[in-house]
Each structure stands twice: as C-alpha cells, then as structure tokens.
C-alpha cells in the first residue's frame, strides 16, 4: 500500500509540510490506516451513499468519453463566478 495525496499549489508551505509529514507517517506505518474499518463508519456511509457512488461512476464515464470540462474551462468558469460574487458582495 502506498498513500499519495495531491496538494493544491495554492496551499501554504505549512499545510504542505504537515500533509507531507502525515503521508510519510502513514506510508511507514500502514497499520494506522488498515485498522480503520470504513464499512462500519456511519459518517463514511452517509457520504458515500449508493446514489452518490452512482453519480461518481457516471461522471467518471463521461470524463472517459471526453465529455468532461477541461482545466481551462473550469478555471475560466470559476474566474467568472468569482468576479460575479465580488461585484455583488463588495462595496
């Protein structure tokens, strides 16, 4: 088992260091992760309902078929939404 986490470039150096340390510890001590029984965790079951998992599978299928948005399209959309929000919420 090897745990990897993608950290956004926008994360602070402190956050990057803490996550890097955590991942390193979990990779050298896998028993810390393997001891967690996610099937019994009600919080996980509440989040990952069969409907939600089906939605994720459908989105994954669309992405595989080339029906997903590009990173540039997402960046542009978020910039537009950010500008709209700022215009509506700043004096």
C-alpha positions as CSV (number, residue, x, y, z in Angstrom):
1,X,0.0,0.0,0.0
2,X,1.2,3.5,-0.8
3,X,-0.8,6.6,0.1
4,X,-0.5,9.7,-2.1
5,X,-2.3,13.0,-1.7
6,X,-2.4,15.8,-4.3
7,X,-1.9,19.1,-2.6
8,X,-3.0,22.2,-4.4
9,X,-0.2,24.7,-5.4
10,X,-2.2,27.3,-3.5
11,X,-1.8,25.5,-0.2
12,X,0.6,27.2,2.3
13,X,4.0,25.8,2.9
14,X,2.9,25.0,6.4
15,X,0.0,22.9,5.2
16,X,2.2,21.2,2.6
17,X,4.7,20.3,5.3
18,X,2.0,18.9,7.6
19,X,0.4,16.8,4.9
20,X,3.8,15.6,3.7
21,X,4.6,14.5,7.3
22,X,1.3,12.8,7.7
23,X,1.6,10.9,4.4
24,X,5.1,9.8,5.3
25,X,4.0,8.5,8.7
26,X,1.0,6.6,7.2
27,X,3.3,5.1,4.5
28,X,5.8,3.9,7.0
29,X,3.1,2.7,9.4
30,X,0.3,1.3,7.3
31,X,-1.4,-0.4,10.3
32,X,-2.6,3.1,11.2
33,X,-4.8,3.1,8.0
34,X,-5.5,-0.6,7.8
35,X,-7.0,-0.6,11.3
36,X,-9.8,1.7,10.2
37,X,-12.9,-0.2,9.2
38,X,-14.6,2.2,6.8
39,X,-17.5,-0.2,6.2
40,X,-18.6,0.3,9.8
41,X,-18.1,4.1,9.9
42,X,-21.6,5.7,9.7
43,X,-20.1,9.0,8.6
44,X,-18.5,7.4,5.5
45,X,-21.7,5.5,4.7
46,X,-23.7,8.7,5.0
47,X,-21.4,10.5,2.5
48,X,-20.8,7.6,0.0
49,X,-24.4,6.5,-0.5
50,X,-25.2,4.2,-3.4
51,X,-26.8,7.2,-5.2
52,X,-23.6,9.3,-4.8
53,X,-21.4,6.4,-5.9
54,X,-23.6,6.0,-9.0
55,X,-23.2,9.7,-9.7
56,X,-19.4,9.4,-9.4
57,X,-19.4,6.4,-11.7
58,X,-21.5,8.3,-14.2
59,X,-19.2,11.4,-14.1
60,X,-16.2,9.1,-14.5
61,X,-17.7,7.5,-17.5
62,X,-18.4,10.9,-19.1
63,X,-14.8,12.0,-18.4
64,X,-13.5,8.8,-20.1
65,X,-15.8,9.5,-23.0
66,X,-14.3,13.0,-23.4
67,X,-17.5,14.8,-22.1
68,X,-15.8,16.5,-19.2
69,X,-14.7,20.1,-18.9
70,X,-11.1,20.9,-19.5
71,X,-9.0,22.5,-16.8
72,X,-9.0,25.8,-18.7
73,X,-12.8,25.7,-18.9
74,X,-13.1,25.2,-15.2
75,X,-10.6,27.9,-14.4
76,X,-12.5,30.4,-16.7
77,X,-15.9,29.4,-15.1
78,X,-14.5,29.9,-11.6
79,X,-13.0,33.2,-12.5
80,X,-16.3,34.4,-13.9
81,X,-18.2,33.2,-10.8
82,X,-15.6,34.9,-8.6
83,X,-16.0,38.2,-10.4
84,X,-19.8,38.0,-10.2
85,X,-19.6,37.3,-6.5
86,X,-17.1,40.1,-5.9
87,X,-19.3,42.5,-7.8
88,X,-22.4,41.6,-5.8
89,X,-20.7,41.5,-2.4
90,X,-18.2,44.3,-2.3
91,X,-18.9,48.0,-2.0
